[in-house]
Amino acid sequence: MNQRRAFTLLEIIVALALMGSVLVASLLAFSRHRKQLSMAEKRLDATRVADQLVHGLSAQQGGLPIGARGAVAGKDDWVWQTSLVGRTSLATVEMQVVRFEIMELGAASTSLVTVDLVKPAGVP
């Protein structure tokens, strides 16, 4: 009886192709994970910055400016901006909805954090 103890060339090629596919899939998943982790860290940082900026701008005389834009200190490619989203009324008080946004400038501008604030119309 002739017993076969070695792999054939075809079996080795198939095994290498499967291992290569698994390796490529693992590297792609790791790369996607790193990009998502980096974006999550940027958004957390942008949330902290937005909280500080909204607090600081609201405390200034004149209050939170509407339709304004400015650079974020310490972040060269980040800007903040405010815009009037709409108006509504609550009981008899006229209200404004102001959107505060922090964006990352680059090849494609990316919004890192967006906050809608409601404030009485005519009140800074």
Phi and psi in radians as a Rosetta constraint file:
Dihedral C 1 N 2 CA 2 C 2 CIRCULARHARMONIC -1.806 0.35
Dihedral N 2 CA 2 C 2 N 3 CIRCULARHARMONIC 1.961 0.35
Dihedral C 2 N 3 CA 3 C 3 CIRCULARHARMONIC -1.663 0.35
Dihedral N 3 CA 3 C 3 N 4 CIRCULARHARMONIC 2.404 0.35
Dihedral C 3 N 4 CA 4 C 4 CIRCULARHARMONIC -1.683 0.35
Dihedral N 4 CA 4 C 4 N 5 CIRCULARHARMONIC 2.092 0.35
Dihedral C 4 N 5 CA 5 C 5 CIRCULARHARMONIC -1.997 0.35
Dihedral N 5 CA 5 C 5 N 6 CIRCULARHARMONIC -0.111 0.35
Dihedral C 5 N 6 CA 6 C 6 CIRCULARHARMONIC -2.004 0.35
Dihedral N 6 CA 6 C 6 N 7 CIRCULARHARMONIC 2.807 0.35
Dihedral C 6 N 7 CA 7 C 7 CIRCULARHARMONIC -1.459 0.35
Dihedral N 7 CA 7 C 7 N 8 CIRCULARHARMONIC 2.617 0.35
Dihedral C 7 N 8 CA 8 C 8 CIRCULARHARMONIC -1.448 0.35
Dihedral N 8 CA 8 C 8 N 9 CIRCULARHARMONIC 2.889 0.35
Dihedral C 8 N 9 CA 9 C 9 CIRCULARHARMONIC -1.090 0.35
Dihedral N 9 CA 9 C 9 N 10 CIRCULARHARMONIC -0.663 0.35
Dihedral C 9 N 10 CA 10 C 10 CIRCULARHARMONIC -1.104 0.35
Dihedral N 10 CA 10 C 10 N 11 CIRCULARHARMONIC -0.745 0.35
Dihedral C 10 N 11 CA 11 C 11 CIRCULARHARMONIC -1.105 0.35
Dihedral N 11 CA 11 C 11 N 12 CIRCULARHARMONIC -0.681 0.35
Dihedral C 11 N 12 CA 12 C 12 CIRCULARHARMONIC -1.180 0.35
Dihedral N 12 CA 12 C 12 N 13 CIRCULARHARMONIC -0.733 0.35
Dihedral C 12 N 13 CA 13 C 13 CIRCULARHARMONIC -1.111 0.35
Dihedral N 13 CA 13 C 13 N 14 CIRCULARHARMONIC -0.753 0.35
Dihedral C 13 N 14 CA 14 C 14 CIRCULARHARMONIC -1.110 0.35
Dihedral N 14 CA 14 C 14 N 15 CIRCULARHARMONIC -0.745 0.35
Dihedral C 14 N 15 CA 15 C 15 CIRCULARHARMONIC -1.110 0.35
Dihedral N 15 CA 15 C 15 N 16 CIRCULARHARMONIC -0.740 0.35
Dihedral C 15 N 16 CA 16 C 16 CIRCULARHARMONIC -1.138 0.35
Dihedral N 16 CA 16 C 16 N 17 CIRCULARHARMONIC -0.688 0.35
Dihedral C 16 N 17 CA 17 C 17 CIRCULARHARMONIC -1.123 0.35
Dihedral N 17 CA 17 C 17 N 18 CIRCULARHARMONIC -0.738 0.35
Dihedral C 17 N 18 CA 18 C 18 CIRCULARHARMONIC -1.128 0.35
Dihedral N 18 CA 18 C 18 N 19 CIRCULARHARMONIC -0.770 0.35
Dihedral C 18 N 19 CA 19 C 19 CIRCULARHARMONIC -1.117 0.35
Dihedral N 19 CA 19 C 19 N 20 CIRCULARHARMONIC -0.681 0.35
Dihedral C 19 N 20 CA 20 C 20 CIRCULARHARMONIC -1.113 0.35
Dihedral N 20 CA 20 C 20 N 21 CIRCULARHARMONIC -0.724 0.35
Dihedral C 20 N 21 CA 21 C 21 CIRCULARHARMONIC -1.104 0.35
Dihedral N 21 CA 21 C 21 N 22 CIRCULARHARMONIC -0.748 0.35
Dihedral C 21 N 22 CA 22 C 22 CIRCULARHARMONIC -1.130 0.35
Dihedral N 22 CA 22 C 22 N 23 CIRCULARHARMONIC -0.710 0.35
Dihedral C 22 N 23 CA 23 C 23 CIRCULARHARMONIC -1.128 0.35
Dihedral N 23 CA 23 C 23 N 24 CIRCULARHARMONIC -0.790 0.35
Dihedral C 23 N 24 CA 24 C 24 CIRCULARHARMONIC -1.108 0.35
Dihedral N 24 CA 24 C 24 N 25 CIRCULARHARMONIC -0.772 0.35
Dihedral C 24 N 25 CA 25 C 25 CIRCULARHARMONIC -1.072 0.35
Dihedral N 25 CA 25 C 25 N 26 CIRCULARHARMONIC -0.700 0.35
Dihedral C 25 N 26 CA 26 C 26 CIRCULARHARMONIC -1.138 0.35
Dihedral N 26 CA 26 C 26 N 27 CIRCULARHARMONIC -0.741 0.35
Dihedral C 26 N 27 CA 27 C 27 CIRCULARHARMONIC -1.156 0.35
Dihedral N 27 CA 27 C 27 N 28 CIRCULARHARMONIC -0.699 0.35
Dihedral C 27 N 28 CA 28 C 28 CIRCULARHARMONIC -1.134 0.35
Dihedral N 28 CA 28 C 28 N 29 CIRCULARHARMONIC -0.724 0.35
Dihedral C 28 N 29 CA 29 C 29 CIRCULARHARMONIC -1.137 0.35
Dihedral N 29 CA 29 C 29 N 30 CIRCULARHARMONIC -0.698 0.35
Dihedral C 29 N 30 CA 30 C 30 CIRCULARHARMONIC -1.132 0.35
Dihedral N 30 CA 30 C 30 N 31 CIRCULARHARMONIC -0.725 0.35
Dihedral C 30 N 31 CA 31 C 31 CIRCULARHARMONIC -1.096 0.35
Dihedral N 31 CA 31 C 31 N 32 CIRCULARHARMONIC -0.781 0.35
Dihedral C 31 N 32 CA 32 C 32 CIRCULARHARMONIC -1.103 0.35
Dihedral N 32 CA 32 C 32 N 33 CIRCULARHARMONIC -0.689 0.35
Dihedral C 32 N 33 CA 33 C 33 CIRCULARHARMONIC -1.076 0.35
Dihedral N 33 CA 33 C 33 N 34 CIRCULARHARMONIC -0.773 0.35
Dihedral C 33 N 34 CA 34 C 34 CIRCULARHARMONIC -1.113 0.35
Dihedral N 34 CA 34 C 34 N 35 CIRCULARHARMONIC -0.694 0.35
Dihedral C 34 N 35 CA 35 C 35 CIRCULARHARMONIC -1.132 0.35
Dihedral N 35 CA 35 C 35 N 36 CIRCULARHARMONIC -0.756 0.35
Dihedral C 35 N 36 CA 36 C 36 CIRCULARHARMONIC -1.159 0.35
Dihedral N 36 CA 36 C 36 N 37 CIRCULARHARMONIC -0.678 0.35
Dihedral C 36 N 37 CA 37 C 37 CIRCULARHARMONIC -1.130 0.35
Dihedral N 37 CA 37 C 37 N 38 CIRCULARHARMONIC -0.731 0.35
Dihedral C 37 N 38 CA 38 C 38 CIRCULARHARMONIC -1.094 0.35
Dihedral N 38 CA 38 C 38 N 39 CIRCULARHARMONIC -0.750 0.35
Dihedral C 38 N 39 CA 39 C 39 CIRCULARHARMONIC -1.164 0.35
Dihedral N 39 CA 39 C 39 N 40 CIRCULARHARMONIC -0.675 0.35
Dihedral C 39 N 40 CA 40 C 40 CIRCULARHARMONIC -1.107 0.35
Dihedral N 40 CA 40 C 40 N 41 CIRCULARHARMONIC -0.714 0.35
Dihedral C 40 N 41 CA 41 C 41 CIRCULARHARMONIC -1.150 0.35
Dihedral N 41 CA 41 C 41 N 42 CIRCULARHARMONIC -0.686 0.35
Dihedral C 41 N 42 CA 42 C 42 CIRCULARHARMONIC -1.103 0.35
Dihedral N 42 CA 42 C 42 N 43 CIRCULARHARMONIC -0.735 0.35
Dihedral C 42 N 43 CA 43 C 43 CIRCULARHARMONIC -1.184 0.35
Dihedral N 43 CA 43 C 43 N 44 CIRCULARHARMONIC -0.648 0.35
Dihedral C 43 N 44 CA 44 C 44 CIRCULARHARMONIC -1.112 0.35
Dihedral N 44 CA 44 C 44 N 45 CIRCULARHARMONIC -0.759 0.35
Dihedral C 44 N 45 CA 45 C 45 CIRCULARHARMONIC -1.115 0.35
Dihedral N 45 CA 45 C 45 N 46 CIRCULARHARMONIC -0.731 0.35
Dihedral C 45 N 46 CA 46 C 46 CIRCULARHARMONIC -1.127 0.35
Dihedral N 46 CA 46 C 46 N 47 CIRCULARHARMONIC -0.597 0.35
Dihedral C 46 N 47 CA 47 C 47 CIRCULARHARMONIC -1.141 0.35
Dihedral N 47 CA 47 C 47 N 48 CIRCULARHARMONIC -0.745 0.35
Dihedral C 47 N 48 CA 48 C 48 CIRCULARHARMONIC -1.097 0.35
Dihedral N 48 CA 48 C 48 N 49 CIRCULARHARMONIC -0.774 0.35
Dihedral C 48 N 49 CA 49 C 49 CIRCULARHARMONIC -1.123 0.35
Dihedral N 49 CA 49 C 49 N 50 CIRCULARHARMONIC -0.744 0.35
Dihedral C 49 N 50 CA 50 C 50 CIRCULARHARMONIC -1.074 0.35
Dihedral N 50 CA 50 C 50 N 51 CIRCULARHARMONIC -0.726 0.35
Dihedral C 50 N 51 CA 51 C 51 CIRCULARHARMONIC -1.066 0.35
Dihedral N 51 CA 51 C 51 N 52 CIRCULARHARMONIC -0.783 0.35
Dihedral C 51 N 52 CA 52 C 52 CIRCULARHARMONIC -1.150 0.35
Dihedral N 52 CA 52 C 52 N 53 CIRCULARHARMONIC -0.742 0.35
Dihedral C 52 N 53 CA 53 C 53 CIRCULARHARMONIC -1.171 0.35
Dihedral N 53 CA 53 C 53 N 54 CIRCULARHARMONIC -0.768 0.35
Dihedral C 53 N 54 CA 54 C 54 CIRCULARHARMONIC -1.088 0.35
Dihedral N 54 CA 54 C 54 N 55 CIRCULARHARMONIC -0.738 0.35
Dihedral C 54 N 55 CA 55 C 55 CIRCULARHARMONIC -1.098 0.35
Dihedral N 55 CA 55 C 55 N 56 CIRCULARHARMONIC -0.819 0.35
Dihedral C 55 N 56 CA 56 C 56 CIRCULARHARMONIC -1.152 0.35
Dihedral N 56 CA 56 C 56 N 57 CIRCULARHARMONIC -0.774 0.35
Dihedral C 56 N 57 CA 57 C 57 CIRCULARHARMONIC -1.183 0.35
Dihedral N 57 CA 57 C 57 N 58 CIRCULARHARMONIC -0.642 0.35
Dihedral C 57 N 58 CA 58 C 58 CIRCULARHARMONIC -1.191 0.35
Dihedral N 58 CA 58 C 58 N 59 CIRCULARHARMONIC -0.509 0.35
Dihedral C 58 N 59 CA 59 C 59 CIRCULARHARMONIC -1.382 0.35
Dihedral N 59 CA 59 C 59 N 60 CIRCULARHARMONIC -0.302 0.35
Dihedral C 59 N 60 CA 60 C 60 CIRCULARHARMONIC -1.237 0.35
Dihedral N 60 CA 60 C 60 N 61 CIRCULARHARMONIC 2.763 0.35
Dihedral C 60 N 61 CA 61 C 61 CIRCULARHARMONIC -1.151 0.35
Dihedral N 61 CA 61 C 61 N 62 CIRCULARHARMONIC 2.291 0.35
Dihedral C 61 N 62 CA 62 C 62 CIRCULARHARMONIC 1.722 0.35
Dihedral N 62 CA 62 C 62 N 63 CIRCULARHARMONIC -0.267 0.35
Dihedral C 62 N 63 CA 63 C 63 CIRCULARHARMONIC 1.252 0.35
Dihedral N 63 CA 63 C 63 N 64 CIRCULARHARMONIC -2.830 0.35
Dihedral C 63 N 64 CA 64 C 64 CIRCULARHARMONIC -1.199 0.35
Dihedral N 64 CA 64 C 64 N 65 CIRCULARHARMONIC 2.066 0.35
Dihedral C 64 N 65 CA 65 C 65 CIRCULARHARMONIC -1.275 0.35
Dihedral N 65 CA 65 C 65 N 66 CIRCULARHARMONIC 2.491 0.35
Dihedral C 65 N 66 CA 66 C 66 CIRCULARHARMONIC -1.813 0.35
Dihedral N 66 CA 66 C 66 N 67 CIRCULARHARMONIC 2.334 0.35
Dihedral C 66 N 67 CA 67 C 67 CIRCULARHARMONIC 1.349 0.35
Dihedral N 67 CA 67 C 67 N 68 CIRCULARHARMONIC 0.507 0.35
Dihedral C 67 N 68 CA 68 C 68 CIRCULARHARMONIC -1.924 0.35
Dihedral N 68 CA 68 C 68 N 69 CIRCULARHARMONIC 2.843 0.35
Dihedral C 68 N 69 CA 69 C 69 CIRCULARHARMONIC -2.589 0.35
Dihedral N 69 CA 69 C 69 N 70 CIRCULARHARMONIC 2.534 0.35
Dihedral C 69 N 70 CA 70 C 70 CIRCULARHARMONIC -2.770 0.35
Dihedral N 70 CA 70 C 70 N 71 CIRCULARHARMONIC 2.909 0.35
Dihedral C 70 N 71 CA 71 C 71 CIRCULARHARMONIC -1.456 0.35
Dihedral N 71 CA 71 C 71 N 72 CIRCULARHARMONIC 2.617 0.35
Dihedral C 71 N 72 CA 72 C 72 CIRCULARHARMONIC -1.621 0.35
Dihedral N 72 CA 72 C 72 N 73 CIRCULARHARMONIC 2.164 0.35
Dihedral C 72 N 73 CA 73 C 73 CIRCULARHARMONIC -1.100 0.35
Dihedral N 73 CA 73 C 73 N 74 CIRCULARHARMONIC 2.296 0.35
Dihedral C 73 N 74 CA 74 C 74 CIRCULARHARMONIC 1.518 0.35
Dihedral N 74 CA 74 C 74 N 75 CIRCULARHARMONIC -0.128 0.35
Dihedral C 74 N 75 CA 75 C 75 CIRCULARHARMONIC -2.216 0.35
Dihedral N 75 CA 75 C 75 N 76 CIRCULARHARMONIC 1.769 0.35
Dihedral C 75 N 76 CA 76 C 76 CIRCULARHARMONIC -1.109 0.35
Dihedral N 76 CA 76 C 76 N 77 CIRCULARHARMONIC -0.564 0.35
Dihedral C 76 N 77 CA 77 C 77 CIRCULARHARMONIC -1.852 0.35
Dihedral N 77 CA 77 C 77 N 78 CIRCULARHARMONIC 0.294 0.35
Dihedral C 77 N 78 CA 78 C 78 CIRCULARHARMONIC -1.923 0.35
Dihedral N 78 CA 78 C 78 N 79 CIRCULARHARMONIC 2.458 0.35
Dihedral C 78 N 79 CA 79 C 79 CIRCULARHARMONIC -2.341 0.35
Dihedral N 79 CA 79 C 79 N 80 CIRCULARHARMONIC 2.690 0.35
Dihedral C 79 N 80 CA 80 C 80 CIRCULARHARMONIC -1.995 0.35
Dihedral N 80 CA 80 C 80 N 81 CIRCULARHARMONIC 2.677 0.35
Dihedral C 80 N 81 CA 81 C 81 CIRCULARHARMONIC -2.654 0.35
Dihedral N 81 CA 81 C 81 N 82 CIRCULARHARMONIC 2.676 0.35
Dihedral C 81 N 82 CA 82 C 82 CIRCULARHARMONIC -2.145 0.35
Dihedral N 82 CA 82 C 82 N 83 CIRCULARHARMONIC 2.602 0.35
Dihedral C 82 N 83 CA 83 C 83 CIRCULARHARMONIC -2.620 0.35
Dihedral N 83 CA 83 C 83 N 84 CIRCULARHARMONIC 2.624 0.35
Dihedral C 83 N 84 CA 84 C 84 CIRCULARHARMONIC -1.428 0.35
Dihedral N 84 CA 84 C 84 N 85 CIRCULARHARMONIC 2.085 0.35
Dihedral C 84 N 85 CA 85 C 85 CIRCULARHARMONIC -1.559 0.35
Dihedral N 85 CA 85 C 85 N 86 CIRCULARHARMONIC -0.688 0.35
Dihedral C 85 N 86 CA 86 C 86 CIRCULARHARMONIC -3.102 0.35
Dihedral N 86 CA 86 C 86 N 87 CIRCULARHARMONIC -3.136 0.35
Dihedral C 86 N 87 CA 87 C 87 CIRCULARHARMONIC -2.242 0.35
Dihedral N 87 CA 87 C 87 N 88 CIRCULARHARMONIC 2.608 0.35
Dihedral C 87 N 88 CA 88 C 88 CIRCULARHARMONIC -2.638 0.35
Dihedral N 88 CA 88 C 88 N 89 CIRCULARHARMONIC 3.007 0.35
Dihedral C 88 N 89 CA 89 C 89 CIRCULARHARMONIC -2.265 0.35
Dihedral N 89 CA 89 C 89 N 90 CIRCULARHARMONIC 2.476 0.35
Dihedral C 89 N 90 CA 90 C 90 CIRCULARHARMONIC -2.060 0.35
Dihedral N 90 CA 90 C 90 N 91 CIRCULARHARMONIC 1.924 0.35
Dihedral C 90 N 91 CA 91 C 91 CIRCULARHARMONIC 1.038 0.35
Dihedral N 91 CA 91 C 91 N 92 CIRCULARHARMONIC -1.937 0.35
Dihedral C 91 N 92 CA 92 C 92 CIRCULARHARMONIC -1.949 0.35
Dihedral N 92 CA 92 C 92 N 93 CIRCULARHARMONIC 0.136 0.35
Dihedral C 92 N 93 CA 93 C 93 CIRCULARHARMONIC -1.743 0.35
Dihedral N 93 CA 93 C 93 N 94 CIRCULARHARMONIC 2.176 0.35
Dihedral C 93 N 94 CA 94 C 94 CIRCULARHARMONIC -1.321 0.35
Dihedral N 94 CA 94 C 94 N 95 CIRCULARHARMONIC 2.260 0.35
Dihedral C 94 N 95 CA 95 C 95 CIRCULARHARMONIC -2.091 0.35
Dihedral N 95 CA 95 C 95 N 96 CIRCULARHARMONIC 2.628 0.35
Dihedral C 95 N 96 CA 96 C 96 CIRCULARHARMONIC -1.998 0.35
Dihedral N 96 CA 96 C 96 N 97 CIRCULARHARMONIC 2.463 0.35
Dihedral C 96 N 97 CA 97 C 97 CIRCULARHARMONIC -1.842 0.35
Dihedral N 97 CA 97 C 97 N 98 CIRCULARHARMONIC 2.033 0.35
Dihedral C 97 N 98 CA 98 C 98 CIRCULARHARMONIC -1.961 0.35
Dihedral N 98 CA 98 C 98 N 99 CIRCULARHARMONIC 2.237 0.35
Dihedral C 98 N 99 CA 99 C 99 CIRCULARHARMONIC -1.683 0.35
Dihedral N 99 CA 99 C 99 N 100 CIRCULARHARMONIC 2.197 0.35
Dihedral C 99 N 100 CA 100 C 100 CIRCULARHARMONIC -1.910 0.35
Dihedral N 100 CA 100 C 100 N 101 CIRCULARHARMONIC 2.239 0.35
Dihedral C 100 N 101 CA 101 C 101 CIRCULARHARMONIC -2.390 0.35
Dihedral N 101 CA 101 C 101 N 102 CIRCULARHARMONIC 2.459 0.35
Dihedral C 101 N 102 CA 102 C 102 CIRCULARHARMONIC -1.987 0.35
Dihedral N 102 CA 102 C 102 N 103 CIRCULARHARMONIC 2.220 0.35
Dihedral C 102 N 103 CA 103 C 103 CIRCULARHARMONIC -2.138 0.35
Dihedral N 103 CA 103 C 103 N 104 CIRCULARHARMONIC 2.643 0.35
Dihedral C 103 N 104 CA 104 C 104 CIRCULARHARMONIC -1.804 0.35
Dihedral N 104 CA 104 C 104 N 105 CIRCULARHARMONIC 2.121 0.35
Dihedral C 104 N 105 CA 105 C 105 CIRCULARHARMONIC -1.480 0.35
Dihedral N 105 CA 105 C 105 N 106 CIRCULARHARMONIC 2.592 0.35
Dihedral C 105 N 106 CA 106 C 106 CIRCULARHARMONIC 3.044 0.35
Dihedral N 106 CA 106 C 106 N 107 CIRCULARHARMONIC -2.645 0.35
Dihedral C 106 N 107 CA 107 C 107 CIRCULARHARMONIC -1.007 0.35
Dihedral N 107 CA 107 C 107 N 108 CIRCULARHARMONIC -0.739 0.35
Dihedral C 107 N 108 CA 108 C 108 CIRCULARHARMONIC -2.290 0.35
Dihedral N 108 CA 108 C 108 N 109 CIRCULARHARMONIC 2.117 0.35
Dihedral C 108 N 109 CA 109 C 109 CIRCULARHARMONIC -1.088 0.35
Dihedral N 109 CA 109 C 109 N 110 CIRCULARHARMONIC 2.276 0.35
Dihedral C 109 N 110 CA 110 C 110 CIRCULARHARMONIC -2.046 0.35
Dihedral N 110 CA 110 C 110 N 111 CIRCULARHARMONIC 2.240 0.35
Dihedral C 110 N 111 CA 111 C 111 CIRCULARHARMONIC -1.399 0.35
Dihedral N 111 CA 111 C 111 N 112 CIRCULARHARMONIC 2.098 0.35
Dihedral C 111 N 112 CA 112 C 112 CIRCULARHARMONIC -1.541 0.35
Dihedral N 112 CA 112 C 112 N 113 CIRCULARHARMONIC -0.706 0.35
Dihedral C 112 N 113 CA 113 C 113 CIRCULARHARMONIC -2.649 0.35
Dihedral N 113 CA 113 C 113 N 114 CIRCULARHARMONIC 2.470 0.35
Dihedral C 113 N 114 CA 114 C 114 CIRCULARHARMONIC -2.309 0.35
Dihedral N 114 CA 114 C 114 N 115 CIRCULARHARMONIC 2.288 0.35
Dihedral C 114 N 115 CA 115 C 115 CIRCULARHARMONIC -2.262 0.35
Dihedral N 115 CA 115 C 115 N 116 CIRCULARHARMONIC 2.248 0.35
Dihedral C 115 N 116 CA 116 C 116 CIRCULARHARMONIC -1.735 0.35
Dihedral N 116 CA 116 C 116 N 117 CIRCULARHARMONIC 2.169 0.35
Dihedral C 116 N 117 CA 117 C 117 CIRCULARHARMONIC -1.961 0.35
Dihedral N 117 CA 117 C 117 N 118 CIRCULARHARMONIC 2.471 0.35
Dihedral C 117 N 118 CA 118 C 118 CIRCULARHARMONIC -1.972 0.35
Dihedral N 118 CA 118 C 118 N 119 CIRCULARHARMONIC 2.242 0.35
Dihedral C 118 N 119 CA 119 C 119 CIRCULARHARMONIC -2.486 0.35
Dihedral N 119 CA 119 C 119 N 120 CIRCULARHARMONIC 2.662 0.35
Dihedral C 119 N 120 CA 120 C 120 CIRCULARHARMONIC -1.069 0.35
Dihedral N 120 CA 120 C 120 N 121 CIRCULARHARMONIC 2.424 0.35
Dihedral C 120 N 121 CA 121 C 121 CIRCULARHARMONIC -1.170 0.35
Dihedral N 121 CA 121 C 121 N 122 CIRCULARHARMONIC 2.425 0.35
Dihedral C 121 N 122 CA 122 C 122 CIRCULARHARMONIC 1.468 0.35
Dihedral N 122 CA 122 C 122 N 123 CIRCULARHARMONIC -0.121 0.35
Dihedral C 122 N 123 CA 123 C 123 CIRCULARHARMONIC -1.831 0.35
Dihedral N 123 CA 123 C 123 N 124 CIRCULARHARMONIC 2.224 0.35
